[in-house]
Amino acid sequence: MQQTPALSELSSELSDLQRRGRACVSCGVALDNATAVDLGSRPDVAVDHRADVFPRACPCCAAGGAL
């Protein structure tokens, strides 16, 4: 079974919407504040200056262990 890479390893592959928490980091579906699952801010390894990403997931991906 293939393991999902840690979010910190994926940050260079995330879209702008995923980095800002506006889309699910797993499936890419658009998120709203009422249903999004906050995954906690973390350093953005995709940029050469100090920045954070704010990953969030949709309820299905968060509950299904896709993260």
Backbone atoms as SQL, in Angstrom:
CREATE TABLE atoms (id INTEGER PRIMARY KEY, chain TEXT, resi INTEGER, resn TEXT, atom TEXT, x REAL, y REAL, z REAL);
INSERT INTO atoms VALUES
  (1, 'A', 1, 'MET', 'N', 0.841, -1.175, 0.000),
  (2, 'A', 1, 'MET', 'CA', 0.000, 0.000, 0.000),
  (3, 'A', 1, 'MET', 'C', 0.888, 1.241, 0.000),
  (4, 'A', 2, 'GLN', 'N', 0.618, 2.178, -0.892),
  (5, 'A', 2, 'GLN', 'CA', 1.403, 3.406, -0.992),
  (6, 'A', 2, 'GLN', 'C', 0.985, 4.387, 0.091),
  (7, 'A', 3, 'GLN', 'N', 1.986, 4.954, 0.760),
  (8, 'A', 3, 'GLN', 'CA', 1.685, 5.913, 1.815),
  (9, 'A', 3, 'GLN', 'C', 1.600, 7.322, 1.251),
  (10, 'A', 4, 'THR', 'N', 0.685, 8.109, 1.784),
  (11, 'A', 4, 'THR', 'CA', 0.542, 9.491, 1.374),
  (12, 'A', 4, 'THR', 'C', 1.688, 10.302, 1.961),
  (13, 'A', 5, 'PRO', 'N', 2.413, 11.096, 1.147),
  (14, 'A', 5, 'PRO', 'CA', 3.491, 11.931, 1.696),
  (15, 'A', 5, 'PRO', 'C', 2.950, 12.950, 2.684),
  (16, 'A', 6, 'ALA', 'N', 3.788, 13.349, 3.611),
  (17, 'A', 6, 'ALA', 'CA', 3.390, 14.363, 4.590),
  (18, 'A', 6, 'ALA', 'C', 3.064, 15.661, 3.859),
  (19, 'A', 7, 'LEU', 'N', 2.161, 16.448, 4.434),
  (20, 'A', 7, 'LEU', 'CA', 1.786, 17.721, 3.818),
  (21, 'A', 7, 'LEU', 'C', 2.982, 18.628, 3.625),
  (22, 'A', 8, 'SER', 'N', 3.937, 18.589, 4.538),
  (23, 'A', 8, 'SER', 'CA', 5.113, 19.446, 4.387),
  (24, 'A', 8, 'SER', 'C', 5.894, 19.079, 3.141),
  (25, 'A', 9, 'GLU', 'N', 5.869, 17.812, 2.750),
  (26, 'A', 9, 'GLU', 'CA', 6.557, 17.377, 1.536),
  (27, 'A', 9, 'GLU', 'C', 5.768, 17.747, 0.285),
  (28, 'A', 10, 'LEU', 'N', 4.469, 17.920, 0.425),
  (29, 'A', 10, 'LEU', 'CA', 3.616, 18.221, -0.723),
  (30, 'A', 10, 'LEU', 'C', 3.456, 19.703, -1.011),
  (31, 'A', 11, 'SER', 'N', 3.880, 20.570, -0.109),
  (32, 'A', 11, 'SER', 'CA', 3.535, 21.983, -0.256),
  (33, 'A', 11, 'SER', 'C', 3.985, 22.566, -1.584),
  (34, 'A', 12, 'SER', 'N', 5.037, 22.055, -2.178),
  (35, 'A', 12, 'SER', 'CA', 5.466, 22.576, -3.477),
  (36, 'A', 12, 'SER', 'C', 4.528, 22.139, -4.596),
  (37, 'A', 13, 'GLU', 'N', 3.724, 21.113, -4.354),
  (38, 'A', 13, 'GLU', 'CA', 2.805, 20.597, -5.364),
  (39, 'A', 13, 'GLU', 'C', 1.380, 21.109, -5.193),
  (40, 'A', 14, 'LEU', 'N', 1.113, 21.822, -4.121),
  (41, 'A', 14, 'LEU', 'CA', -0.237, 22.314, -3.868),
  (42, 'A', 14, 'LEU', 'C', -0.541, 23.543, -4.717),
  (43, 'A', 15, 'SER', 'N', -1.799, 23.676, -5.118),
  (44, 'A', 15, 'SER', 'CA', -2.223, 24.874, -5.843),
  (45, 'A', 15, 'SER', 'C', -2.285, 26.050, -4.874),
  (46, 'A', 16, 'ASP', 'N', -2.406, 27.234, -5.414),
  (47, 'A', 16, 'ASP', 'CA', -2.527, 28.424, -4.570),
  (48, 'A', 16, 'ASP', 'C', -3.747, 28.323, -3.656),
  (49, 'A', 17, 'LEU', 'N', -4.855, 27.834, -4.194),
  (50, 'A', 17, 'LEU', 'CA', -6.078, 27.689, -3.389),
  (51, 'A', 17, 'LEU', 'C', -5.877, 26.675, -2.263),
  (52, 'A', 18, 'GLN', 'N', -5.153, 25.595, -2.528),
  (53, 'A', 18, 'GLN', 'CA', -4.879, 24.600, -1.489),
  (54, 'A', 18, 'GLN', 'C', -3.943, 25.165, -0.422),
  (55, 'A', 19, 'ARG', 'N', -2.953, 25.951, -0.830),
  (56, 'A', 19, 'ARG', 'CA', -2.007, 26.551, 0.120),
  (57, 'A', 19, 'ARG', 'C', -2.716, 27.511, 1.065),
  (58, 'A', 20, 'ARG', 'N', -3.730, 28.207, 0.566),
  (59, 'A', 20, 'ARG', 'CA', -4.458, 29.191, 1.366),
  (60, 'A', 20, 'ARG', 'C', -5.640, 28.584, 2.120),
  (61, 'A', 21, 'GLY', 'N', -5.888, 27.277, 1.958),
  (62, 'A', 21, 'GLY', 'CA', -6.978, 26.627, 2.663),
  (63, 'A', 21, 'GLY', 'C', -8.337, 26.806, 2.027),
  (64, 'A', 22, 'ARG', 'N', -8.355, 27.207, 0.765),
  (65, 'A', 22, 'ARG', 'CA', -9.633, 27.422, 0.075),
  (66, 'A', 22, 'ARG', 'C', -10.057, 26.202, -0.727),
  (67, 'A', 23, 'ALA', 'N', -9.156, 25.216, -0.834),
  (68, 'A', 23, 'ALA', 'CA', -9.464, 23.961, -1.519),
  (69, 'A', 23, 'ALA', 'C', -8.834, 22.818, -0.725),
  (70, 'A', 24, 'CYS', 'N', -9.464, 21.670, -0.770),
  (71, 'A', 24, 'CYS', 'CA', -8.986, 20.493, -0.047),
  (72, 'A', 24, 'CYS', 'C', -7.596, 20.097, -0.550),
  (73, 'A', 25, 'VAL', 'N', -6.676, 19.819, 0.375),
  (74, 'A', 25, 'VAL', 'CA', -5.325, 19.439, -0.020),
  (75, 'A', 25, 'VAL', 'C', -5.276, 18.050, -0.641),
  (76, 'A', 26, 'SER', 'N', -6.301, 17.253, -0.436),
  (77, 'A', 26, 'SER', 'CA', -6.305, 15.905, -0.982),
  (78, 'A', 26, 'SER', 'C', -7.020, 15.815, -2.330),
  (79, 'A', 27, 'CYS', 'N', -8.279, 16.275, -2.385),
  (80, 'A', 27, 'CYS', 'CA', -9.054, 16.113, -3.617),
  (81, 'A', 27, 'CYS', 'C', -9.234, 17.398, -4.413),
  (82, 'A', 28, 'GLY', 'N', -8.941, 18.559, -3.804),
  (83, 'A', 28, 'GLY', 'CA', -9.017, 19.825, -4.513),
  (84, 'A', 28, 'GLY', 'C', -10.379, 20.489, -4.542),
  (85, 'A', 29, 'VAL', 'N', -11.384, 19.899, -3.906),
  (86, 'A', 29, 'VAL', 'CA', -12.721, 20.493, -3.913),
  (87, 'A', 29, 'VAL', 'C', -12.694, 21.839, -3.171),
  (88, 'A', 30, 'ALA', 'N', -13.503, 22.791, -3.644),
  (89, 'A', 30, 'ALA', 'CA', -13.584, 24.098, -2.989),
  (90, 'A', 30, 'ALA', 'C', -14.148, 23.939, -1.584),
  (91, 'A', 31, 'LEU', 'N', -13.606, 24.703, -0.632),
  (92, 'A', 31, 'LEU', 'CA', -14.018, 24.612, 0.768),
  (93, 'A', 31, 'LEU', 'C', -14.683, 25.904, 1.225),
  (94, 'A', 32, 'ASP', 'N', -15.531, 25.777, 2.246),
  (95, 'A', 32, 'ASP', 'CA', -16.078, 26.960, 2.902),
  (96, 'A', 32, 'ASP', 'C', -15.801, 26.827, 4.400),
  (97, 'A', 33, 'ASN', 'N', -15.945, 27.910, 5.111),
  (98, 'A', 33, 'ASN', 'CA', -15.607, 27.917, 6.530),
  (99, 'A', 33, 'ASN', 'C', -16.498, 27.013, 7.371),
  (100, 'A', 34, 'ALA', 'N', -17.688, 26.738, 6.900),
  (101, 'A', 34, 'ALA', 'CA', -18.621, 25.935, 7.681),
  (102, 'A', 34, 'ALA', 'C', -18.238, 24.455, 7.738),
  (103, 'A', 35, 'THR', 'N', -17.609, 23.943, 6.687),
  (104, 'A', 35, 'THR', 'CA', -17.348, 22.507, 6.634),
  (105, 'A', 35, 'THR', 'C', -15.880, 22.118, 6.574),
  (106, 'A', 36, 'ALA', 'N', -14.992, 23.050, 6.306),
  (107, 'A', 36, 'ALA', 'CA', -13.573, 22.725, 6.150),
  (108, 'A', 36, 'ALA', 'C', -12.962, 22.228, 7.460),
  (109, 'A', 37, 'VAL', 'N', -12.051, 21.279, 7.350),
  (110, 'A', 37, 'VAL', 'CA', -11.322, 20.747, 8.502),
  (111, 'A', 37, 'VAL', 'C', -9.923, 21.363, 8.481),
  (112, 'A', 38, 'ASP', 'N', -9.615, 22.155, 9.494),
  (113, 'A', 38, 'ASP', 'CA', -8.329, 22.846, 9.587),
  (114, 'A', 38, 'ASP', 'C', -7.236, 21.841, 9.929),
  (115, 'A', 39, 'LEU', 'N', -6.161, 21.831, 9.152),
  (116, 'A', 39, 'LEU', 'CA', -5.046, 20.920, 9.391),
  (117, 'A', 39, 'LEU', 'C', -3.857, 21.618, 10.046),
  (118, 'A', 40, 'GLY', 'N', -4.033, 22.874, 10.407),
  (119, 'A', 40, 'GLY', 'CA', -2.974, 23.612, 11.092),
  (120, 'A', 40, 'GLY', 'C', -1.985, 24.244, 10.126),
  (121, 'A', 41, 'SER', 'N', -1.551, 25.452, 10.446),
  (122, 'A', 41, 'SER', 'CA', -0.574, 26.123, 9.577),
  (123, 'A', 41, 'SER', 'C', 0.781, 25.447, 9.738),
  (124, 'A', 42, 'ARG', 'N', 1.586, 25.563, 8.699),
  (125, 'A', 42, 'ARG', 'CA', 2.929, 24.979, 8.714),
  (126, 'A', 42, 'ARG', 'C', 3.819, 25.721, 7.743),
  (127, 'A', 43, 'PRO', 'N', 5.127, 25.635, 7.907),
  (128, 'A', 43, 'PRO', 'CA', 6.042, 26.344, 7.010),
  (129, 'A', 43, 'PRO', 'C', 5.881, 25.887, 5.565),
  (130, 'A', 44, 'ASP', 'N', 5.998, 26.828, 4.656),
  (131, 'A', 44, 'ASP', 'CA', 5.902, 26.543, 3.224),
  (132, 'A', 44, 'ASP', 'C', 7.306, 26.283, 2.685),
  (133, 'A', 45, 'VAL', 'N', 7.572, 25.055, 2.292),
  (134, 'A', 45, 'VAL', 'CA', 8.892, 24.699, 1.786),
  (135, 'A', 45, 'VAL', 'C', 9.058, 25.048, 0.307),
  (136, 'A', 46, 'ALA', 'N', 8.005, 25.522, -0.329),
  (137, 'A', 46, 'ALA', 'CA', 8.051, 25.805, -1.761),
  (138, 'A', 46, 'ALA', 'C', 8.557, 27.199, -2.093),
  (139, 'A', 47, 'VAL', 'N', 8.791, 28.027, -1.090),
  (140, 'A', 47, 'VAL', 'CA', 9.263, 29.386, -1.336),
  (141, 'A', 47, 'VAL', 'C', 10.593, 29.602, -0.613),
  (142, 'A', 48, 'ASP', 'N', 11.355, 30.580, -1.081),
  (143, 'A', 48, 'ASP', 'CA', 12.674, 30.806, -0.497),
  (144, 'A', 48, 'ASP', 'C', 12.676, 31.870, 0.601),
  (145, 'A', 49, 'HIS', 'N', 11.519, 32.219, 1.092),
  (146, 'A', 49, 'HIS', 'CA', 11.402, 33.159, 2.203),
  (147, 'A', 49, 'HIS', 'C', 10.433, 32.571, 3.228),
  (148, 'A', 50, 'ARG', 'N', 10.373, 33.170, 4.385),
  (149, 'A', 50, 'ARG', 'CA', 9.503, 32.670, 5.460),
  (150, 'A', 50, 'ARG', 'C', 8.039, 32.899, 5.098),
  (151, 'A', 51, 'ALA', 'N', 7.314, 31.811, 4.968),
  (152, 'A', 51, 'ALA', 'CA', 5.889, 31.873, 4.676),
  (153, 'A', 51, 'ALA', 'C', 5.241, 30.611, 5.233),
  (154, 'A', 52, 'ASP', 'N', 3.954, 30.663, 5.426),
  (155, 'A', 52, 'ASP', 'CA', 3.203, 29.516, 5.916),
  (156, 'A', 52, 'ASP', 'C', 2.124, 29.130, 4.926),
  (157, 'A', 53, 'VAL', 'N', 1.759, 27.855, 4.936),
  (158, 'A', 53, 'VAL', 'CA', 0.582, 27.383, 4.220),
  (159, 'A', 53, 'VAL', 'C', -0.463, 27.065, 5.276),
  (160, 'A', 54, 'PHE', 'N', -1.720, 27.119, 4.881),
  (161, 'A', 54, 'PHE', 'CA', -2.833, 26.902, 5.796),
  (162, 'A', 54, 'PHE', 'C', -3.721, 25.788, 5.253),
  (163, 'A', 55, 'PRO', 'N', -3.213, 24.570, 5.242),
  (164, 'A', 55, 'PRO', 'CA', -3.961, 23.474, 4.620),
  (165, 'A', 55, 'PRO', 'C', -5.242, 23.137, 5.371),
  (166, 'A', 56, 'ARG', 'N', -6.265, 22.831, 4.584),
  (167, 'A', 56, 'ARG', 'CA', -7.539, 22.370, 5.122),
  (168, 'A', 56, 'ARG', 'C', -8.017, 21.225, 4.227),
  (169, 'A', 57, 'ALA', 'N', -8.936, 20.463, 4.741),
  (170, 'A', 57, 'ALA', 'CA', -9.471, 19.320, 3.994),
  (171, 'A', 57, 'ALA', 'C', -10.986, 19.356, 4.017),
  (172, 'A', 58, 'CYS', 'N', -11.584, 18.670, 3.041),
  (173, 'A', 58, 'CYS', 'CA', -13.034, 18.509, 3.064),
  (174, 'A', 58, 'CYS', 'C', -13.351, 17.416, 4.088),
  (175, 'A', 59, 'PRO', 'N', -14.553, 17.404, 4.605),
  (176, 'A', 59, 'PRO', 'CA', -14.916, 16.399, 5.621),
  (177, 'A', 59, 'PRO', 'C', -14.713, 14.966, 5.151),
  (178, 'A', 60, 'CYS', 'N', -14.991, 14.683, 3.884),
  (179, 'A', 60, 'CYS', 'CA', -14.838, 13.306, 3.375),
  (180, 'A', 60, 'CYS', 'C', -13.386, 12.841, 3.412),
  (181, 'A', 61, 'CYS', 'N', -12.468, 13.679, 2.944),
  (182, 'A', 61, 'CYS', 'CA', -11.049, 13.304, 2.944),
  (183, 'A', 61, 'CYS', 'C', -10.497, 13.225, 4.363),
  (184, 'A', 62, 'ALA', 'N', -10.915, 14.137, 5.223),
  (185, 'A', 62, 'ALA', 'CA', -10.441, 14.129, 6.616),
  (186, 'A', 62, 'ALA', 'C', -10.932, 12.880, 7.339),
  (187, 'A', 63, 'ALA', 'N', -12.183, 12.504, 7.115),
  (188, 'A', 63, 'ALA', 'CA', -12.751, 11.333, 7.790),
  (189, 'A', 63, 'ALA', 'C', -12.272, 10.022, 7.182),
  (190, 'A', 64, 'GLY', 'N', -11.982, 10.064, 5.880),
  (191, 'A', 64, 'GLY', 'CA', -11.603, 8.843, 5.189),
  (192, 'A', 64, 'GLY', 'C', -10.132, 8.491, 5.296),
  (193, 'A', 65, 'GLY', 'N', -9.354, 9.309, 5.980),
  (194, 'A', 65, 'GLY', 'CA', -7.932, 9.022, 6.145),
  (195, 'A', 65, 'GLY', 'C', -7.093, 9.266, 4.915),
  (196, 'A', 66, 'ALA', 'N', -7.568, 10.078, 3.996),
  (197, 'A', 66, 'ALA', 'CA', -6.819, 10.369, 2.773),
  (198, 'A', 66, 'ALA', 'C', -5.627, 11.273, 3.032),
  (199, 'A', 67, 'LEU', 'N', -5.509, 11.790, 4.242),
  (200, 'A', 67, 'LEU', 'CA', -4.441, 12.731, 4.552),
  (201, 'A', 67, 'LEU', 'C', -3.350, 12.091, 5.361);
